[in-house]
Amino acid sequence: MHKFVSFNQQIVSADNAFLPAVSSAAFYGKGIFTTVAIYKSKPFQWQKHWQRLIKNAKKIGIDLSGLPEELIKKSLSEIIEKNKITNARARLTFFDESANKIWRTESKRETSFLIITADFHKVSEPFRLAVSPILVNSTSPLTNIKSSNYLENILALEDAKAKGFDEAVRMNERGEIVSASMANVFWTKNNKVFTPSLETGCLAGTTRNLVLENFTVKEAKANLQELENADEIFLTSVGVGIAKVKSLGGKIFSGEIVNQIRTEFLRQCNSL
């Protein structure tokens, strides 16, 4: 992570940004976030990120009325300049500090926001995938929301890494493929591209949406066998971009469609 952060419109050292311990955000992880790619010192796909934040905030009751888009964009531009960023990533998090009915507090602030930046992950691909034992509950009220309560995703990733893999495929309670622990998943079969539908419980990732907007992709409800029988698999996220998958279980994957998709992704990144 870079040295400086933006916390409630103030640029401070990362060591000096504090969230009240007595808040809904600290007690229950009540917050939302998004990770934005920065290319040529500009946020990539900003409008898609902002619209998802607005939608997610409304769903779980986080008040953004005092935090208009232009204020957030200004704070993001300031921290990009302060940390001297050209190509990197920024995480924007909105924390609910309002009083809750279980443990009442005297807090008068409704929502705090924090922007941190960091270099992109050094991705060592192709990825080796495991199958996570941690299921996604497609009926959860947090489905399709990028909330601060991200512990299940972290546990799934840590479990995969402890077993010697790079990432893990997660399924829902019906045995349908949902995503990887920290990314969306795509696969190809007979020159056709597939990805799990939002009804499985997967997140509508911004990089996922970019692929859907520029290529013919079928959103499907597929089981593990269909994924294992694919010609190639790849993952998408702001952190990894378009990342090839080498193996799932004992099967090795290869193909050229992912290269075409990556080329278009990089073209759009470089067009800012």
C-alpha positions as CSV (number, residue, x, y, z in Angstrom):
1,M,0.0,0.0,0.0
2,H,1.2,3.5,-0.7
3,K,2.2,6.0,2.1
4,F,-0.8,8.4,1.9
5,V,-4.5,7.8,2.1
6,S,-7.6,10.0,1.7
7,F,-9.9,9.7,4.7
8,N,-13.0,11.9,4.9
9,Q,-11.5,14.4,2.4
10,Q,-8.2,14.7,4.2
11,I,-4.9,13.3,3.0
12,V,-3.1,11.7,5.9
13,S,-0.5,9.1,6.4
14,A,-1.9,5.6,6.3
15,D,-0.9,5.1,9.9
16,N,-3.1,8.0,11.0
17,A,-6.5,6.9,9.5
18,F,-8.7,5.6,12.2
19,L,-12.2,4.2,12.1
20,P,-14.2,4.3,15.4
21,A,-14.2,0.9,17.1
22,V,-17.8,1.5,18.2
23,S,-19.6,1.6,14.9
24,S,-21.7,-0.6,12.6
25,A,-18.7,-0.8,10.3
26,A,-16.4,-2.2,13.0
27,F,-19.0,-4.4,14.7
28,Y,-20.6,-6.0,11.7
29,G,-18.5,-5.1,8.7
30,K,-21.3,-2.8,7.5
31,G,-19.7,-1.0,4.5
32,I,-19.2,-1.3,0.8
33,F,-16.1,-1.0,-1.4
34,T,-14.8,-1.1,-4.9
35,T,-11.4,-1.4,-6.4
36,V,-10.6,0.9,-9.3
37,A,-7.8,0.5,-11.8
38,I,-5.8,3.6,-12.4
39,Y,-4.1,4.0,-15.8
40,K,-2.3,7.1,-16.9
41,S,-3.3,8.6,-13.6
42,K,-7.0,8.3,-14.4
43,P,-9.6,5.9,-13.0
44,F,-10.7,3.2,-15.5
45,Q,-14.4,2.5,-15.9
46,W,-15.2,5.0,-13.2
47,Q,-18.9,5.4,-14.0
48,K,-19.5,1.7,-13.7
49,H,-17.8,1.6,-10.3
50,W,-19.8,4.6,-9.0
51,Q,-23.1,3.2,-10.2
52,R,-22.4,-0.1,-8.4
53,L,-21.5,1.8,-5.2
54,I,-24.8,3.7,-5.3
55,K,-26.8,0.6,-5.9
56,N,-25.0,-1.4,-3.2
57,A,-25.3,1.4,-0.7
58,K,-29.1,1.5,-1.2
59,K,-29.5,-2.2,-0.8
60,I,-27.8,-2.4,2.6
61,G,-28.8,1.0,4.0
62,I,-25.6,3.1,3.8
63,D,-26.2,6.8,3.5
64,L,-24.2,8.4,0.7
65,S,-26.4,11.6,0.5
66,G,-23.5,13.7,1.9
67,L,-20.9,12.2,-0.4
68,P,-21.7,13.3,-4.0
69,E,-19.8,11.8,-6.9
70,E,-17.8,14.9,-7.6
71,L,-16.5,15.1,-4.1
72,I,-15.4,11.5,-4.2
73,K,-13.7,11.9,-7.7
74,K,-11.9,15.0,-6.3
75,S,-10.6,13.1,-3.4
76,L,-9.5,10.3,-5.7
77,S,-7.7,12.7,-8.0
78,E,-5.9,14.3,-5.0
79,I,-4.6,11.0,-3.6
80,I,-3.5,9.9,-7.1
81,E,-1.5,13.1,-7.3
82,K,-0.2,12.9,-3.8
83,N,1.1,9.3,-4.2
84,K,2.4,10.1,-7.7
85,I,0.5,7.3,-9.3
86,T,0.6,6.5,-13.0
87,N,-0.6,2.9,-13.1
88,A,-2.0,1.3,-9.9
89,R,-5.2,0.4,-8.1
90,A,-7.3,2.3,-5.6
91,R,-9.8,0.9,-3.1
92,L,-12.7,3.1,-2.1
93,T,-14.5,2.0,1.0
94,F,-17.6,3.6,2.6
95,F,-18.1,2.7,6.3
96,D,-21.4,3.0,8.1
97,E,-20.8,4.9,11.4
98,S,-24.5,5.5,12.2
99,A,-25.9,4.3,15.6
100,N,-27.4,0.8,15.5
101,K,-30.3,-0.6,17.5
102,I,-28.3,-3.3,19.3
103,W,-25.3,-1.2,20.6
104,R,-26.3,2.4,20.6
105,T,-23.6,5.0,20.2
106,E,-23.3,8.8,20.2
107,S,-21.8,9.0,16.7
108,K,-23.2,11.9,14.7
109,R,-21.5,10.9,11.5
110,E,-23.4,8.7,9.1
111,T,-20.8,7.5,6.7
112,S,-17.0,7.7,6.4
113,F,-15.0,7.1,3.3
114,L,-11.4,5.9,2.8
115,I,-9.4,5.8,-0.4
116,I,-6.2,3.8,-0.4
117,T,-3.9,3.0,-3.3
118,A,-1.3,0.4,-4.1
119,D,0.6,-1.1,-7.0
120,F,-1.1,-3.8,-9.0
121,H,-0.6,-7.4,-7.9
122,K,2.3,-9.1,-9.5
123,V,0.3,-11.8,-11.1
124,S,2.1,-15.1,-11.6
125,E,0.0,-16.9,-14.2
126,P,-1.3,-19.2,-15.4
127,F,-3.3,-19.9,-12.2
128,R,-3.8,-23.3,-10.6
129,L,-7.3,-23.6,-9.3
130,A,-8.7,-25.6,-6.4
131,V,-12.4,-26.2,-5.7
132,S,-13.3,-24.4,-2.5
133,P,-15.3,-26.2,0.2
134,I,-16.8,-22.8,1.2
135,L,-20.1,-22.4,-0.6
136,V,-21.7,-19.2,-1.7
137,N,-25.3,-18.6,-0.5
138,S,-27.1,-17.3,-3.5
139,T,-30.1,-16.3,-1.3
140,S,-28.1,-14.1,1.0
141,P,-29.1,-10.4,1.1
142,L,-25.4,-9.6,0.4
143,T,-25.5,-11.5,-2.9
144,N,-24.0,-9.3,-5.7
145,I,-22.9,-6.7,-3.2
146,K,-19.2,-5.9,-2.6
147,S,-19.6,-5.4,1.1
148,S,-16.8,-4.9,3.7
149,N,-17.9,-8.3,5.1
150,Y,-15.5,-10.2,2.9
151,L,-14.2,-12.8,5.3
152,E,-15.6,-15.8,3.4
153,N,-13.8,-14.8,0.3
154,I,-10.5,-14.4,2.2
155,L,-11.0,-17.8,3.9
156,A,-11.6,-19.5,0.6
157,L,-8.4,-17.9,-0.9
158,E,-6.3,-18.7,2.1
159,D,-7.5,-22.3,2.1
160,A,-6.6,-22.7,-1.6
161,K,-3.1,-21.2,-1.0
162,A,-2.5,-23.5,2.0
163,K,-3.2,-26.4,-0.3
164,G,-0.7,-25.2,-2.9
165,F,-3.1,-23.5,-5.4
166,D,-3.3,-19.9,-6.5
167,E,-7.1,-19.5,-6.4
168,A,-10.3,-21.4,-5.8
169,V,-13.5,-22.0,-7.7
170,R,-16.6,-21.4,-5.4
171,M,-19.9,-23.0,-5.9
172,N,-23.3,-22.2,-4.5
173,E,-25.7,-24.4,-2.5
174,R,-27.2,-25.8,-5.7
175,G,-23.8,-27.0,-7.0
176,E,-23.5,-24.2,-9.6
177,I,-20.2,-22.5,-10.4
178,V,-20.3,-18.9,-9.0
179,S,-16.8,-17.4,-9.2
180,A,-13.3,-17.6,-7.9
181,S,-12.7,-16.3,-4.4
182,M,-11.5,-12.9,-5.5
183,A,-12.4,-12.8,-9.2
184,N,-15.0,-13.7,-11.8
185,V,-14.6,-16.8,-13.8
186,F,-15.0,-17.5,-17.5
187,W,-14.5,-20.6,-19.6
188,T,-14.7,-21.5,-23.3
189,K,-16.0,-24.6,-25.1
190,N,-16.1,-25.1,-28.8
191,N,-15.1,-21.5,-29.4
192,K,-18.0,-20.2,-27.3
193,V,-17.4,-18.1,-24.1
194,F,-19.4,-18.7,-20.8
195,T,-19.6,-17.1,-17.4
196,P,-21.9,-17.8,-14.4
197,S,-25.1,-15.8,-14.5
198,L,-25.8,-13.3,-11.7
199,E,-28.5,-15.6,-10.4
200,T,-25.8,-18.0,-9.2
201,G,-24.7,-15.4,-6.7
202,C,-21.7,-14.0,-8.5
203,L,-20.6,-10.4,-8.4
204,A,-21.2,-8.2,-11.4
205,G,-17.5,-7.3,-11.6
206,T,-16.5,-4.3,-13.8
207,T,-13.9,-6.3,-15.7
208,R,-16.5,-9.0,-16.1
209,N,-18.9,-6.4,-17.6
210,L,-16.2,-5.2,-20.0
211,V,-15.9,-8.7,-21.4
212,L,-19.6,-9.0,-21.7
213,E,-19.9,-5.7,-23.5
214,N,-17.2,-6.5,-26.1
215,F,-17.6,-10.2,-26.7
216,T,-20.4,-12.7,-27.2
217,V,-20.7,-14.4,-23.8
218,K,-23.4,-16.7,-22.5
219,E,-24.3,-16.3,-18.9
220,A,-24.9,-19.8,-17.6
221,K,-25.8,-21.9,-14.6
222,A,-23.2,-24.6,-14.9
223,N,-21.9,-27.4,-12.6
224,L,-18.3,-28.3,-11.9
225,Q,-18.2,-31.0,-14.6
226,E,-18.9,-28.4,-17.3
227,L,-16.0,-26.3,-16.0
228,E,-13.7,-29.3,-15.9
229,N,-14.7,-30.1,-19.5
230,A,-13.9,-26.6,-20.8
231,D,-11.3,-25.9,-23.4
232,E,-9.8,-22.9,-21.4
233,I,-10.6,-21.0,-18.2
234,F,-9.7,-17.5,-17.3
235,L,-10.3,-15.1,-14.4
236,T,-11.2,-11.4,-14.5
237,S,-10.9,-8.6,-11.9
238,V,-9.3,-5.2,-11.4
239,G,-6.5,-6.8,-9.5
240,V,-5.5,-9.5,-12.0
241,G,-7.0,-8.1,-15.3
242,I,-7.5,-11.0,-17.6
243,A,-5.6,-14.0,-16.1
244,K,-5.2,-17.4,-17.7
245,V,-5.9,-20.6,-15.7
246,K,-3.5,-23.5,-16.2
247,S,-5.3,-26.2,-14.3
248,L,-8.3,-27.2,-12.3
249,G,-7.8,-30.4,-10.4
250,G,-5.8,-32.6,-12.6
251,K,-6.8,-31.1,-16.0
252,I,-4.5,-28.7,-18.0
253,F,-6.1,-26.0,-20.1
254,S,-4.9,-24.0,-23.0
255,G,-6.4,-21.9,-25.8
256,E,-6.3,-18.7,-27.8
257,I,-9.7,-17.0,-27.1
258,V,-8.4,-15.6,-23.8
259,N,-5.6,-13.9,-25.7
260,Q,-8.1,-12.1,-27.9
261,I,-10.0,-10.9,-24.9
262,R,-6.9,-9.7,-23.1
263,T,-5.8,-7.8,-26.2
264,E,-9.1,-5.9,-26.2
265,F,-8.9,-5.3,-22.5
266,L,-5.4,-3.8,-22.8
267,R,-6.5,-1.7,-25.8
268,Q,-9.2,-0.1,-23.7
269,C,-6.8,0.4,-20.7
270,N,-4.3,2.2,-23.0
271,S,-7.0,4.4,-24.7
272,L,-7.5,6.6,-21.6
